[in-house]
Amino acid sequence: MAFHFIPNEDVQFEEYDIHIGSGLRQRFDYGIMLDIPGNTGDNFTGISIGGFGASSRYFIASASIAPGFRPADDRNRNIYTLVLPREFEHYDTGRRIRIATFERTNRIASIPVMTQVGYDSFALMWEEYQRDNSTSQGFVLQFIDGNGEAVG
């Protein structure tokens, strides 16, 4: 995932196979929110993006990520925010903050959805299910601050 900054244009958020996008490195300054492993042509990553926003200091995305980025662990995905400083240096890599854990539990989660609710605050929501029978256990609402951290 990368942010591309082009003079006199808006910020572009793009999710792509980092190897396929390597040619872009010569044309744009960008920061990497999450370096996704894999080879060119892989069309599975064990990652789903659920929202994007910008606080006063950071670009923030939400995601569900399988342990080790292994698609085989798809039902063990944990929920994260991905945080990259707005004032990043060329090729800087962001950090990953775990918001909820589902591996080694009896629950699984949907892809999280994030929306900005204030200048430096976000609402992150997902649905939880019982692992053995996929029965909904309800929705979870977690507020996120401008640093990408859970509030409360």
Wavefront OBJ file of the C-alpha trace (Angstrom):
o trace
v 0.000 0.000 0.000
v 1.416 3.363 -0.850
v 0.624 7.045 -0.816
v 1.690 8.898 -3.911
v 2.293 12.620 -3.708
v 2.205 14.486 -6.994
v 2.856 18.262 -6.966
v -0.344 20.341 -7.205
v -2.620 17.289 -7.043
v -4.471 15.381 -4.331
v -2.957 12.537 -2.338
v -3.557 9.198 -4.037
v -4.127 6.116 -1.889
v -3.387 2.945 -3.770
v -3.378 -0.692 -2.760
v -1.281 -2.827 -5.061
v 1.249 -5.589 -5.154
v 4.376 -3.716 -4.094
v 6.456 -5.622 -6.639
v 4.173 -4.690 -9.537
v 4.278 -1.078 -8.390
v 8.058 -0.957 -8.140
v 8.263 1.090 -11.353
v 6.373 3.844 -9.567
v 9.301 4.304 -7.183
v 11.198 6.163 -9.880
v 8.375 8.637 -10.530
v 6.816 9.460 -7.141
v 7.781 10.108 -3.565
v 5.707 7.803 -1.427
v 5.417 6.243 1.968
v 4.551 2.620 2.553
v 1.792 1.996 5.097
v 2.298 -1.760 5.061
v 4.914 -3.703 3.145
v 2.983 -6.697 1.809
v 5.068 -9.829 1.177
v 4.621 -11.933 -1.926
v 5.650 -12.275 -5.519
v 4.535 -10.423 -8.607
v 1.231 -11.881 -9.742
v 0.099 -13.133 -6.329
v -3.553 -12.216 -6.028
v -4.053 -13.122 -2.399
v -2.427 -11.585 0.639
v -4.414 -12.389 3.788
v -5.173 -8.644 4.089
v -8.379 -6.654 3.611
v -8.508 -2.858 3.862
v -11.569 -1.381 5.538
v -11.127 2.381 5.504
v -8.792 5.318 5.185
v -8.537 8.761 6.752
v -6.116 11.494 7.691
v -5.689 13.069 11.112
v -3.692 16.209 11.834
v -0.466 14.159 12.082
v -1.074 10.779 10.409
v -2.594 8.921 7.492
v -4.595 6.056 9.026
v -6.081 2.941 7.409
v -7.940 0.033 9.000
v -7.371 -3.576 8.003
v -7.908 -7.189 8.934
v -4.658 -9.124 8.593
v -4.045 -12.875 8.814
v -1.066 -13.879 10.999
v 2.046 -13.927 8.861
v -0.065 -12.640 5.929
v -1.033 -16.287 5.271
v -4.366 -16.603 3.447
v -4.700 -20.113 4.933
v -5.172 -18.361 8.308
v -7.981 -16.243 6.908
v -10.335 -17.068 9.780
v -7.710 -15.894 12.284
v -7.454 -12.321 11.040
v -6.777 -9.641 13.635
v -7.903 -6.031 13.280
v -5.304 -3.272 12.962
v -4.858 0.362 12.187
v -1.997 1.201 9.831
v -0.385 4.539 10.586
v 2.018 6.639 8.507
v 3.117 10.190 9.483
v 1.809 12.883 7.151
v 5.339 14.307 7.075
v 7.017 11.062 6.054
v 10.371 10.770 4.351
v 10.759 9.049 0.978
v 10.228 5.253 1.401
v 9.239 5.526 5.090
v 7.216 2.566 6.348
v 4.291 3.036 8.724
v 3.477 1.094 11.856
v 0.767 -1.435 12.595
v -1.349 -1.122 15.770
v -3.399 -4.131 16.866
v -6.930 -3.112 17.819
v -8.572 -6.556 18.294
v -7.251 -10.122 18.442
v -9.071 -13.134 17.019
v -6.359 -15.756 16.570
v -6.589 -18.563 19.155
v -10.122 -17.489 20.151
v -13.587 -18.866 19.416
v -14.498 -15.721 17.439
v -13.838 -14.335 13.956
v -14.446 -10.845 12.574
v -15.681 -9.211 9.404
v -13.568 -6.674 7.541
v -13.466 -3.535 9.703
v -15.056 -0.357 8.379
v -13.538 2.965 9.434
v -14.946 6.446 9.017
v -13.693 9.805 10.213
v -16.006 11.391 12.801
v -13.888 14.414 13.742
v -10.651 16.113 12.832
v -8.619 13.714 14.974
v -11.101 10.900 15.647
v -12.433 7.897 13.791
v -15.079 5.220 14.318
v -14.045 1.643 13.543
v -16.749 -1.045 13.342
v -16.807 -4.758 12.599
v -19.111 -7.718 13.143
v -18.008 -10.640 15.289
v -19.048 -14.243 14.653
v -18.866 -17.510 16.540
v -16.032 -19.475 14.916
v -17.705 -22.902 14.876
v -21.078 -21.932 13.379
v -20.646 -18.355 12.078
v -23.489 -17.085 14.272
v -23.322 -13.308 14.597
v -22.314 -12.110 18.041
v -23.135 -8.498 17.166
v -21.253 -5.417 16.059
v -18.321 -3.792 17.810
v -17.733 -0.040 17.680
v -14.258 1.152 18.631
v -13.219 4.792 18.549
v -9.724 5.555 17.261
v -7.759 8.707 18.071
v -5.684 10.810 15.691
v -2.626 8.634 16.394
v -4.386 5.435 15.265
v -4.764 4.142 18.845
v -7.938 2.703 20.394
v -9.762 5.075 22.751
v -11.094 3.644 25.990
l 1 2 3 4 5 6 7 8 9 10 11 12 13 14 15 16 17 18 19 20 21 22 23 24 25 26 27 28 29 30 31 32 33 34 35 36 37 38 39 40 41 42 43 44 45 46 47 48 49 50 51 52 53 54 55 56 57 58 59 60 61 62 63 64 65 66 67 68 69 70 71 72 73 74 75 76 77 78 79 80 81 82 83 84 85 86 87 88 89 90 91 92 93 94 95 96 97 98 99 100 101 102 103 104 105 106 107 108 109 110 111 112 113 114 115 116 117 118 119 120 121 122 123 124 125 126 127 128 129 130 131 132 133 134 135 136 137 138 139 140 141 142 143 144 145 146 147 148 149 150 151 152
